[in-house]
């Protein structure tokens, strides 16, 4: 298979703390990668380095066969990105925002406008195409972000918690969109805390713990190796987190009026 992302000996420090520890990855064309880990594991940092948003790291990253340091612009024309937290130009209308994003990718206005209208319609928000984004609900804003990430027909799509706030029907649609894109040879790099979604969507799951890759494979191979059932169970085993039940009980006890009165 064609190698489309190659990460070699990637290390990153923040204030003396090592947040990525010798990350080595080869991602193939058409793969849906589930990139998971606890908060602070280094998932978003990895993605932001690949996007050129974070610098001062050691190691090398090649995307489309070229080092992103040596050619930091061209490869970005062929990627899409949905960040976990986005800064949008919310005073713009959806039409203005999406045609602007299209222009950044070299699309002419009419092409971007036509695509954007069609995509807004398919995501059931065409009626607010000329509405200002600052009047949108969280889910509507997220749909606009998703549309902005795919309007240029990217070869690689980077997704960081892309389903936040959107309705159940649109979640189903978007899952199918990712499958269809993968069939067309597009590569999906999907970072999320929602284990069920990652488990169902991903061809390959990469688990990061304290900046290190501790698992890399499909669900079948991970289950064979680790003798666990769900991705959540695999995650808990590899990260050493098995206190969730006890912590939950303590939380409930803490907020329980009866328990508080007894302690008083």
Backbone as CSV, one residue per row, in Angstrom:
resi,resn,N_x,N_y,N_z,CA_x,CA_y,CA_z,C_x,C_y,C_z
1,UNK,0.828,-1.208,0.000,0.000,0.000,0.000,0.862,1.258,0.000
2,UNK,0.295,2.336,-0.513,1.042,3.595,-0.601,1.130,4.267,0.758
3,UNK,2.362,4.548,1.175,2.592,5.239,2.441,2.346,6.730,2.255
4,UNK,1.462,7.305,3.093,1.087,8.704,2.888,1.552,9.618,4.025
5,UNK,1.742,9.044,5.225,2.304,9.778,6.363,3.405,8.923,6.977
6,UNK,4.561,9.517,7.184,5.661,8.804,7.830,6.227,9.667,8.949
7,UNK,6.114,9.163,10.169,6.633,9.875,11.344,7.796,9.063,11.908
8,UNK,8.927,9.723,12.099,10.123,9.015,12.566,10.738,9.731,13.770
9,UNK,10.832,8.994,14.876,11.503,9.477,16.102,11.005,10.857,16.535
10,UNK,9.693,11.011,16.596,9.100,12.302,16.956,9.107,12.485,18.466
11,UNK,9.743,13.579,18.905,9.779,13.941,20.315,9.372,15.402,20.472
12,UNK,8.640,15.682,21.535,8.217,17.051,21.802,8.233,17.299,23.302
13,UNK,8.792,18.445,23.690,8.831,18.856,25.093,8.035,20.139,25.281
14,UNK,7.353,20.241,26.408,6.723,21.493,26.832,7.263,21.829,28.218
15,UNK,8.033,22.919,28.297,8.546,23.338,29.604,9.324,22.257,30.325
16,UNK,10.110,21.500,29.605,10.908,20.448,30.218,10.191,19.117,30.348
17,UNK,8.894,19.105,30.112,8.122,17.855,30.190,8.030,17.227,28.802
18,UNK,8.376,15.970,28.708,8.329,15.260,27.426,6.909,14.768,27.185
19,UNK,6.248,15.321,26.158,4.853,14.949,25.896,4.728,13.963,24.736
20,UNK,5.760,13.864,23.897,5.815,12.833,22.863,7.171,12.154,22.941
21,UNK,7.147,10.820,22.966,8.366,10.064,23.230,8.639,9.070,22.095
22,UNK,9.499,9.485,21.160,9.923,8.610,20.052,8.749,7.968,19.325
23,UNK,7.875,8.808,18.785,6.740,8.314,18.010,7.207,7.924,16.612
24,UNK,6.907,6.678,16.228,7.224,6.183,14.884,5.954,5.593,14.277
25,UNK,5.529,6.143,13.136,4.295,5.702,12.506,4.414,5.728,10.989
26,UNK,3.842,4.740,10.358,3.662,4.739,8.908,2.172,4.565,8.633
27,UNK,1.558,5.567,8.012,0.124,5.551,7.721,-0.067,5.377,6.218
28,UNK,-0.923,4.435,5.850,-1.138,4.138,4.438,-2.357,4.854,3.865
29,UNK,-2.334,5.038,2.575,-3.451,5.635,1.856,-4.714,4.804,2.063
30,UNK,-5.825,5.487,2.379,-7.108,4.814,2.517,-7.386,4.234,3.891
31,UNK,-6.477,4.406,4.842,-6.701,3.892,6.192,-7.537,4.873,7.018
32,UNK,-8.393,4.318,7.868,-9.044,5.119,8.909,-8.340,4.794,10.212
33,UNK,-7.594,5.771,10.703,-6.785,5.597,11.911,-7.544,6.147,13.112
34,UNK,-7.757,5.318,14.123,-8.288,5.797,15.399,-7.131,6.082,16.326
35,UNK,-6.951,7.346,16.677,-5.805,7.761,17.497,-6.344,8.145,18.864
36,UNK,-6.119,7.303,19.863,-6.767,7.483,21.155,-5.759,7.566,22.295
37,UNK,-6.234,8.089,23.417,-5.416,8.212,24.613,-6.108,9.117,25.604
38,UNK,-5.654,9.089,26.842,-6.234,9.940,27.880,-5.881,11.400,27.626
39,UNK,-6.531,12.313,28.350,-6.168,13.720,28.270,-4.690,13.887,28.606
40,UNK,-3.987,14.646,27.782,-2.568,14.878,28.032,-1.656,13.791,27.500
41,UNK,-2.224,12.812,26.787,-1.402,11.711,26.277,-0.530,12.133,25.105
42,UNK,-0.925,13.230,24.410,-0.138,13.721,23.282,-0.837,13.621,21.940
43,UNK,-2.137,13.270,21.956,-2.873,13.100,20.690,-2.942,14.394,19.890
44,UNK,-3.477,15.449,20.518,-3.636,16.722,19.802,-2.290,17.307,19.406
45,UNK,-1.282,17.109,20.246,0.057,17.613,19.918,0.578,16.947,18.654
46,UNK,0.400,15.635,18.540,0.829,14.921,17.336,0.170,15.506,16.094
47,UNK,-1.156,15.689,16.171,-1.904,16.200,15.028,-1.451,17.616,14.677
48,UNK,-1.296,18.469,15.683,-0.916,19.853,15.428,0.491,19.967,14.846
49,UNK,1.375,19.060,15.214,2.714,19.045,14.601,2.599,18.683,13.124
50,UNK,1.780,17.675,12.806,1.604,17.281,11.406,0.989,18.400,10.583
51,UNK,0.148,19.215,11.231,-0.496,20.325,10.529,0.388,21.568,10.446
52,UNK,1.540,21.526,11.097,2.424,22.685,11.087,2.021,23.763,12.075
53,UNK,1.142,23.421,13.024,0.672,24.397,14.009,1.548,24.438,15.259
54,UNK,2.338,23.393,15.464,3.257,23.321,16.600,4.643,23.031,16.053
55,UNK,5.618,23.804,16.512,6.992,23.649,16.038,7.907,23.241,17.201
56,UNK,9.204,23.348,16.986,10.223,23.042,17.993,10.083,21.616,18.517
57,UNK,10.188,20.679,17.613,10.173,19.261,17.955,11.389,18.609,17.308
58,UNK,11.714,17.400,17.740,12.779,16.642,17.092,12.164,15.442,16.376
59,UNK,12.872,14.959,15.373,12.349,13.884,14.545,11.919,14.429,13.190
60,UNK,11.325,13.579,12.384,10.924,14.013,11.046,9.520,13.518,10.715
61,UNK,8.820,14.318,9.887,7.487,13.962,9.415,7.438,14.170,7.913
62,UNK,7.062,13.122,7.198,6.849,13.224,5.760,5.372,12.994,5.464
63,UNK,4.798,13.894,4.691,3.420,13.744,4.236,3.419,13.879,2.720
64,UNK,2.795,12.933,2.054,2.823,12.843,0.591,4.262,12.743,0.079
65,UNK,5.122,12.105,0.892,6.493,11.843,0.462,7.462,12.987,0.640
66,UNK,7.021,14.104,1.239,7.907,15.252,1.431,7.965,15.658,2.891
67,UNK,9.144,16.071,3.319,9.318,16.542,4.682,8.555,17.852,4.869
68,UNK,7.723,17.929,5.904,6.863,19.106,6.064,7.646,20.355,6.460
69,UNK,8.872,20.178,6.937,9.709,21.343,7.259,10.265,21.946,5.979
70,UNK,10.657,21.090,5.052,11.252,21.557,3.806,10.213,22.139,2.854
71,UNK,8.993,21.635,2.939,7.917,22.145,2.086,6.662,22.326,2.937
72,UNK,6.587,23.434,3.694,5.547,23.589,4.703,4.184,24.077,4.195
73,UNK,4.042,24.322,2.898,2.801,24.917,2.396,2.017,23.977,1.486
74,UNK,2.668,23.402,0.490,1.954,22.682,-0.565,1.082,21.545,-0.041
75,UNK,1.595,20.778,0.929,0.830,19.623,1.387,-0.475,20.031,2.066
76,UNK,-0.531,21.258,2.598,-1.730,21.713,3.306,-2.913,21.930,2.369
77,UNK,-2.628,22.080,1.075,-3.710,22.217,0.101,-4.483,20.915,-0.071
78,UNK,-3.888,19.826,0.399,-4.486,18.499,0.187,-5.004,17.864,1.481
79,UNK,-5.138,18.670,2.535,-5.620,18.133,3.801,-6.834,18.918,4.291
80,UNK,-7.592,18.302,5.192,-8.693,18.960,5.880,-8.537,18.735,7.380
81,UNK,-9.119,19.616,8.181,-8.901,19.542,9.630,-10.121,20.038,10.380
82,UNK,-10.597,19.219,11.329,-11.619,19.648,12.285,-10.963,19.639,13.661
83,UNK,-10.682,20.813,14.238,-10.044,20.854,15.561,-11.049,20.600,16.669
84,UNK,-10.527,20.222,17.836,-11.409,20.006,18.986,-12.076,21.314,19.401
85,UNK,-11.290,22.376,19.405,-11.817,23.706,19.707,-11.379,24.641,18.589
86,UNK,-12.349,25.235,17.912,-12.019,26.038,16.732,-12.312,27.516,16.967
87,UNK,-11.459,28.346,16.412,-11.724,29.778,16.360,-12.265,30.093,14.970
88,UNK,-13.553,30.379,14.918,-14.191,30.692,13.641,-14.434,32.191,13.537
89,UNK,-14.566,32.654,12.316,-14.929,34.053,12.092,-16.451,34.159,12.211
90,UNK,-16.912,34.265,13.445,-18.339,34.098,13.711,-19.189,35.282,13.274
91,UNK,-18.581,36.399,12.929,-19.362,37.520,12.406,-19.708,37.334,10.929
92,UNK,-19.082,36.343,10.303,-19.392,36.036,8.909,-20.632,35.148,8.828
93,UNK,-21.266,35.155,7.690,-22.319,34.174,7.430,-21.654,32.853,7.049
94,UNK,-22.432,31.776,7.071,-21.891,30.485,6.650,-21.417,30.548,5.208
95,UNK,-22.187,31.250,4.355,-21.778,31.405,2.951,-20.425,32.114,2.859
96,UNK,-20.266,33.212,3.582,-19.020,33.984,3.536,-17.852,33.149,4.065
97,UNK,-18.098,32.441,5.165,-17.027,31.658,5.795,-16.584,30.513,4.882
98,UNK,-17.536,29.772,4.358,-17.181,28.591,3.565,-16.576,28.943,2.215
99,UNK,-17.042,30.013,1.601,-16.424,30.430,0.329,-15.026,31.003,0.577
100,UNK,-14.840,31.624,1.744,-13.502,32.099,2.119,-12.551,30.928,2.304
101,UNK,-12.996,29.893,3.033,-12.159,28.702,3.216,-11.854,28.070,1.860
102,UNK,-12.857,28.009,0.998,-12.634,27.467,-0.341,-11.567,28.236,-1.101
103,UNK,-11.586,29.559,-0.969,-10.597,30.386,-1.673,-9.181,30.110,-1.175
104,UNK,-9.045,29.782,0.123,-7.728,29.454,0.667,-7.158,28.192,0.023
105,UNK,-8.046,27.322,-0.414,-7.622,26.091,-1.082,-7.524,26.266,-2.595
106,UNK,-7.714,27.486,-3.084,-7.577,27.747,-4.510,-8.838,27.525,-5.312
107,UNK,-9.982,27.354,-4.629,-11.253,27.170,-5.343,-11.796,28.536,-5.750
108,UNK,-12.454,28.610,-6.920,-13.088,29.879,-7.266,-14.415,29.992,-6.519
109,UNK,-14.939,31.213,-6.472,-16.109,31.484,-5.633,-17.304,30.615,-6.013
110,UNK,-17.586,30.497,-7.277,-18.785,29.775,-7.709,-18.712,28.295,-7.351
111,UNK,-17.530,27.700,-7.481,-17.363,26.289,-7.131,-17.554,26.087,-5.627
112,UNK,-16.900,26.937,-4.827,-17.014,26.827,-3.372,-18.447,27.069,-2.914
113,UNK,-19.098,28.058,-3.523,-20.472,28.396,-3.142,-21.424,27.245,-3.471
114,UNK,-21.264,26.666,-4.632,-22.134,25.563,-5.046,-21.948,24.347,-4.133
115,UNK,-20.688,24.023,-3.857,-20.398,22.884,-2.976,-20.922,23.140,-1.565
116,UNK,-20.676,24.339,-1.064,-21.077,24.674,0.299,-22.588,24.600,0.469
117,UNK,-23.327,25.143,-0.498,-24.793,25.086,-0.420,-25.291,23.651,-0.404
118,UNK,-24.726,22.832,-1.269,-25.143,21.428,-1.346,-24.834,20.703,-0.037
119,UNK,-23.651,20.939,0.510,-23.260,20.278,1.756,-24.091,20.764,2.936
120,UNK,-24.393,22.058,2.968,-25.268,22.595,4.021,-26.634,21.916,3.952
121,UNK,-27.119,21.702,2.742,-28.410,21.042,2.545,-28.354,19.599,3.049
122,UNK,-27.287,18.892,2.709,-27.154,17.489,3.108,-26.999,17.330,4.615
123,UNK,-26.460,18.350,5.263,-26.348,18.332,6.723,-27.537,19.030,7.399
124,UNK,-28.582,19.300,6.617,-29.863,19.828,7.132,-29.755,21.217,7.758
125,UNK,-28.868,22.054,7.232,-28.764,23.428,7.744,-28.706,24.456,6.602
126,UNK,-29.237,24.090,5.449,-29.204,25.009,4.310,-29.977,26.292,4.588
127,UNK,-30.998,26.204,5.448,-31.831,27.378,5.716,-31.089,28.483,6.443
128,UNK,-29.903,28.177,7.016,-29.116,29.212,7.711,-27.834,29.541,6.931
129,UNK,-27.820,29.206,5.650,-26.608,29.448,4.851,-26.207,30.919,4.861
130,UNK,-27.176,31.809,4.892,-26.867,33.237,4.923,-27.039,33.827,6.322
131,UNK,-27.118,32.955,7.324,-27.167,33.422,8.710,-25.771,33.586,9.275
132,UNK,-25.635,34.499,10.228,-24.324,34.719,10.855,-24.008,33.572,11.812
133,UNK,-22.756,33.144,11.774,-22.345,31.978,12.548,-22.513,32.205,14.043
134,UNK,-22.391,33.459,14.485,-22.522,33.715,15.931,-23.936,33.483,16.443
135,UNK,-24.898,33.273,15.537,-26.268,32.964,15.948,-26.552,31.463,15.928
136,UNK,-25.565,30.660,15.524,-25.759,29.215,15.386,-25.619,28.503,16.724
137,UNK,-26.272,27.350,16.838,-26.060,26.470,17.984,-24.691,25.806,17.851
138,UNK,-24.241,25.159,18.933,-22.951,24.459,18.910,-22.917,23.400,17.805
139,UNK,-24.015,22.656,17.678,-24.060,21.606,16.661,-24.006,22.162,15.252
140,UNK,-24.684,23.287,15.020,-24.666,23.904,13.695,-23.268,24.413,13.354
141,UNK,-22.604,25.008,14.336,-21.227,25.471,14.113,-20.318,24.287,13.770
142,UNK,-20.534,23.156,14.472,-19.704,21.981,14.221,-19.917,21.450,12.812
143,UNK,-21.142,21.497,12.335,-21.425,21.063,10.966,-20.721,21.966,9.951
144,UNK,-20.712,23.258,10.215,-20.012,24.190,9.316,-18.517,23.876,9.307
145,UNK,-17.953,23.551,10.485,-16.542,23.173,10.561,-16.268,21.912,9.744
146,UNK,-17.143,20.931,9.876,-16.976,19.689,9.119,-17.021,19.977,7.619
147,UNK,-17.987,20.796,7.202,-18.086,21.152,5.782,-16.812,21.859,5.317
148,UNK,-16.297,22.763,6.148,-15.077,23.494,5.765,-13.881,22.556,5.624
149,UNK,-13.915,21.436,6.351,-12.777,20.502,6.313,-12.802,19.585,5.097
150,UNK,-13.963,19.435,4.461,-14.053,18.511,3.323,-14.353,19.206,1.995
151,UNK,-14.570,20.520,2.025,-14.991,21.241,0.829,-13.954,21.158,-0.287
152,UNK,-12.681,20.982,0.087,-11.601,20.927,-0.902,-11.278,19.506,-1.353
153,UNK,-12.121,18.511,-0.966,-11.892,17.115,-1.336,-10.489,16.664,-0.910
154,UNK,-10.195,16.731,0.411,-8.826,16.473,0.867,-8.414,15.013,0.735
155,UNK,-7.125,14.782,0.594,-6.584,13.424,0.553,-6.351,12.876,1.960
156,UNK,-6.127,13.770,2.919,-6.018,13.373,4.327,-6.944,14.264,5.135
157,UNK,-7.722,13.637,6.005,-8.643,14.379,6.858,-8.260,14.131,8.306
158,UNK,-7.874,15.215,9.006,-7.521,15.137,10.414,-8.731,15.572,11.242
159,UNK,-9.178,14.701,12.142,-10.379,14.967,12.926,-10.080,14.837,14.409
160,UNK,-10.346,15.896,15.152,-10.129,15.901,16.604,-11.479,16.134,17.268
161,UNK,-12.097,15.082,17.780,-13.449,15.123,18.370,-14.435,15.816,17.414
162,UNK,-14.607,15.299,16.212,-15.422,15.998,15.203,-16.928,15.953,15.460
163,UNK,-17.394,15.025,16.295,-18.836,14.826,16.461,-19.413,15.615,17.633
164,UNK,-18.609,16.450,18.236,-19.050,17.191,19.423,-20.254,18.083,19.125
165,UNK,-21.381,17.765,19.762,-22.546,18.640,19.694,-23.501,18.403,18.547
166,UNK,-23.167,17.514,17.597,-24.070,17.360,16.460,-25.108,16.267,16.744
167,UNK,-26.245,16.358,16.055,-27.371,15.479,16.332,-27.102,14.060,15.850
168,UNK,-27.915,13.116,16.367,-27.690,11.692,16.111,-27.756,11.347,14.623
169,UNK,-28.698,11.933,13.897,-28.822,11.643,12.467,-27.579,12.071,11.702
170,UNK,-27.061,13.246,12.049,-25.863,13.750,11.370,-24.627,12.936,11.728
171,UNK,-24.603,12.401,12.957,-23.508,11.510,13.346,-23.493,10.281,12.441
172,UNK,-24.677,9.696,12.217,-24.781,8.529,11.337,-24.319,8.859,9.922
173,UNK,-24.738,10.029,9.432,-24.340,10.461,8.087,-22.825,10.624,8.011
174,UNK,-22.247,11.274,9.004,-20.816,11.565,8.966,-19.990,10.282,9.046
175,UNK,-20.431,9.310,9.835,-19.728,8.029,9.888,-19.688,7.386,8.497
176,UNK,-20.810,7.451,7.793,-20.858,6.878,6.454,-19.992,7.667,5.481
177,UNK,-19.940,8.995,5.668,-19.074,9.835,4.835,-17.620,9.372,4.960
178,UNK,-17.184,9.118,6.190,-15.799,8.683,6.404,-15.524,7.347,5.729
179,UNK,-16.473,6.431,5.802,-16.303,5.131,5.138,-16.199,5.299,3.622
180,UNK,-17.046,6.175,3.070,-17.029,6.414,1.625,-15.726,7.082,1.192
181,UNK,-15.239,8.012,2.004,-13.966,8.668,1.680,-12.818,7.667,1.681
182,UNK,-12.827,6.767,2.670,-11.777,5.746,2.736,-11.811,4.840,1.508
183,UNK,-13.023,4.509,1.037,-13.156,3.689,-0.172,-12.532,4.373,-1.378
184,UNK,-12.558,5.711,-1.377,-11.982,6.481,-2.479,-10.486,6.739,-2.293
185,UNK,-9.906,6.107,-1.267,-8.470,6.231,-1.051,-8.064,7.388,-0.164
186,UNK,-9.036,8.042,0.460,-8.709,9.126,1.382,-8.267,8.542,2.726
187,UNK,-7.358,9.203,3.382,-6.851,8.752,4.676,-7.494,9.592,5.780
188,UNK,-7.995,8.917,6.813,-8.675,9.589,7.924,-7.859,9.376,9.190
189,UNK,-7.481,10.468,9.832,-6.753,10.405,11.101,-7.700,10.931,12.170
190,UNK,-8.279,10.015,12.934,-9.423,10.322,13.805,-9.008,10.229,15.271
191,UNK,-9.030,11.377,15.953,-8.680,11.421,17.371,-9.936,11.678,18.186
192,UNK,-10.198,10.811,19.167,-11.435,10.952,19.941,-11.321,10.227,21.272
193,UNK,-12.189,10.645,22.217,-12.325,9.929,23.487,-13.508,8.975,23.449
194,UNK,-14.302,9.028,22.395,-15.501,8.193,22.314,-15.097,6.842,21.737
195,UNK,-14.851,5.888,22.637,-14.289,4.600,22.244,-15.180,3.834,21.276
196,UNK,-16.485,3.879,21.481,-17.394,3.103,20.636,-17.296,3.541,19.176
197,UNK,-17.203,4.854,18.962,-17.106,5.372,17.597,-15.789,4.942,16.966
198,UNK,-14.702,5.090,17.709,-13.381,4.718,17.194,-13.341,3.235,16.859
199,UNK,-13.900,2.411,17.757,-13.891,0.962,17.552,-14.630,0.567,16.286
200,UNK,-15.783,1.183,16.032,-16.603,0.816,14.893,-16.058,1.359,13.572
201,UNK,-15.415,2.522,13.623,-14.986,3.181,12.391,-13.602,2.766,11.904
202,UNK,-12.706,2.487,12.830,-11.284,2.439,12.495,-10.840,1.114,11.892
203,UNK,-9.996,1.220,10.865,-9.294,0.055,10.332,-8.127,-0.306,11.247
204,UNK,-7.613,0.707,11.892,-6.396,0.551,12.699,-6.486,1.501,13.884
205,UNK,-6.144,1.005,15.051,-6.239,1.800,16.269,-4.847,1.967,16.867
206,UNK,-4.502,3.215,17.156,-3.218,3.534,17.770,-3.502,4.164,19.125
207,UNK,-2.983,3.543,20.175,-3.229,4.008,21.545,-1.971,4.650,22.097
208,UNK,-2.135,5.883,22.541,-1.033,6.660,23.102,-1.209,6.744,24.611
209,UNK,-0.127,6.524,25.349,-0.160,6.646,26.805,1.114,7.349,27.267
210,UNK,0.933,8.492,27.909,2.084,9.293,28.378,3.092,9.542,27.260
211,UNK,2.572,9.865,26.079,3.442,10.237,24.971,4.073,9.093,24.223
212,UNK,3.703,7.847,24.554,4.272,6.682,23.891,3.177,5.836,23.250
213,UNK,3.493,5.223,22.127,2.556,4.293,21.496,2.622,2.964,22.236
214,UNK,1.490,2.538,22.810,1.459,1.289,23.565,0.647,0.210,22.846
215,UNK,-0.053,0.584,21.787,-0.785,-0.401,20.985,-0.979,0.138,19.583
216,UNK,-0.919,-0.748,18.591,-1.092,-0.349,17.197,-1.578,-1.575,16.421
217,UNK,-2.852,-1.559,16.014,-3.382,-2.683,15.263,-4.884,-2.568,15.088
218,UNK,-5.493,-3.528,14.407,-6.944,-3.525,14.297,-7.545,-4.196,15.539
219,UNK,-8.876,-4.111,15.674,-9.511,-4.643,16.878,-9.249,-6.139,17.028
220,UNK,-9.265,-6.862,15.934,-9.050,-8.306,16.000,-7.674,-8.644,16.558
221,UNK,-6.644,-7.960,16.055,-5.285,-8.248,16.519,-5.080,-7.793,17.961
222,UNK,-5.670,-6.672,18.331,-5.551,-6.198,19.711,-6.245,-7.146,20.673
223,UNK,-7.398,-7.654,20.281,-8.112,-8.614,21.123,-7.344,-9.922,21.258
224,UNK,-6.754,-10.371,20.161,-5.969,-11.607,20.185,-4.779,-11.471,21.123
225,UNK,-4.146,-10.297,21.066,-2.941,-10.069,21.871,-3.268,-9.831,23.343
226,UNK,-4.343,-9.098,23.605,-4.595,-8.634,24.969,-5.724,-9.373,25.680
227,UNK,-6.464,-10.207,24.932,-7.549,-11.008,25.521,-8.599,-10.149,26.200
228,UNK,-8.930,-9.021,25.594,-9.962,-8.137,26.142,-11.119,-8.061,25.156
229,UNK,-12.269,-7.545,25.613,-13.443,-7.506,24.756,-13.574,-6.243,23.939
230,UNK,-13.866,-5.138,24.598,-14.113,-3.878,23.903,-12.859,-3.012,23.885
231,UNK,-12.901,-1.980,23.048,-11.785,-1.036,23.011,-11.624,-0.340,24.357
232,UNK,-12.742,-0.067,25.016,-12.674,0.565,26.332,-11.906,-0.313,27.320
233,UNK,-12.147,-1.617,27.283,-11.431,-2.532,28.178,-9.950,-2.603,27.830
234,UNK,-9.650,-2.602,26.532,-8.248,-2.590,26.093,-7.558,-1.317,26.572
235,UNK,-8.271,-0.189,26.396,-7.731,1.107,26.825,-7.414,1.092,28.317
236,UNK,-8.362,0.617,29.125,-8.164,0.591,30.579,-6.995,-0.298,30.968
237,UNK,-6.857,-1.423,30.284,-5.767,-2.346,30.605,-4.405,-1.729,30.286
238,UNK,-4.301,-1.126,29.110,-3.005,-0.608,28.676,-2.605,0.681,29.386
239,UNK,-3.577,1.460,29.805,-3.250,2.701,30.517,-3.186,2.496,32.017
240,UNK,-3.551,1.284,32.459,-3.487,0.986,33.890,-4.578,1.649,34.696
241,UNK,-5.643,2.088,34.019,-6.726,2.766,34.740,-7.839,1.769,35.040
242,UNK,-7.963,1.391,36.309,-8.996,0.423,36.702,-9.757,0.877,37.950
243,UNK,-9.714,2.172,38.205,-10.363,2.706,39.400,-11.683,3.399,39.088
244,UNK,-12.185,3.252,37.852,-13.362,4.028,37.462,-14.592,3.713,38.314
245,UNK,-14.759,2.447,38.677,-15.934,2.097,39.482,-15.840,2.686,40.885
246,UNK,-14.667,2.579,41.494,-14.484,3.129,42.847,-14.623,4.650,42.862
247,UNK,-14.057,5.301,41.845,-14.147,6.759,41.771,-15.596,7.191,41.593
248,UNK,-16.329,6.460,40.715,-17.741,6.784,40.496,-18.537,6.681,41.792
249,UNK,-18.286,5.633,42.562,-18.992,5.466,43.839,-18.675,6.605,44.800
250,UNK,-17.415,7.029,44.819,-17.021,8.133,45.696,-17.679,9.442,45.285
251,UNK,-17.802,9.653,43.988,-18.463,10.867,43.497,-19.921,10.880,43.936
252,UNK,-20.600,9.736,43.728,-22.014,9.652,44.120,-22.166,9.821,45.626
253,UNK,-21.259,9.209,46.389,-21.305,9.367,47.837,-21.081,10.813,48.264
254,UNK,-20.207,11.495,47.541,-19.891,12.879,47.872,-21.084,13.804,47.654
255,UNK,-21.850,13.552,46.582,-22.981,14.439,46.294,-24.272,13.995,46.971
256,UNK,-24.236,12.822,47.596,-25.433,12.318,48.255,-25.700,13.082,49.543
257,UNK,-26.904,13.625,49.674,-27.277,14.408,50.862,-27.148,13.569,52.131
258,UNK,-27.604,12.312,52.041,-27.547,11.441,53.207,-26.131,11.216,53.672
259,UNK,-25.209,10.971,52.702,-23.824,10.737,53.064,-23.196,11.972,53.709
260,UNK,-23.526,13.147,53.135,-22.968,14.384,53.674,-23.455,14.613,55.105
261,UNK,-24.777,14.372,55.345,-25.334,14.551,56.676,-24.695,13.625,57.686
262,UNK,-24.416,12.372,57.249,-23.789,11.414,58.143,-22.377,11.881,58.532
263,UNK,-21.668,12.478,57.547,-20.303,12.934,57.833,-20.319,14.129,58.755
264,UNK,-21.380,14.985,58.596,-21.492,16.150,59.470,-21.816,15.705,60.886
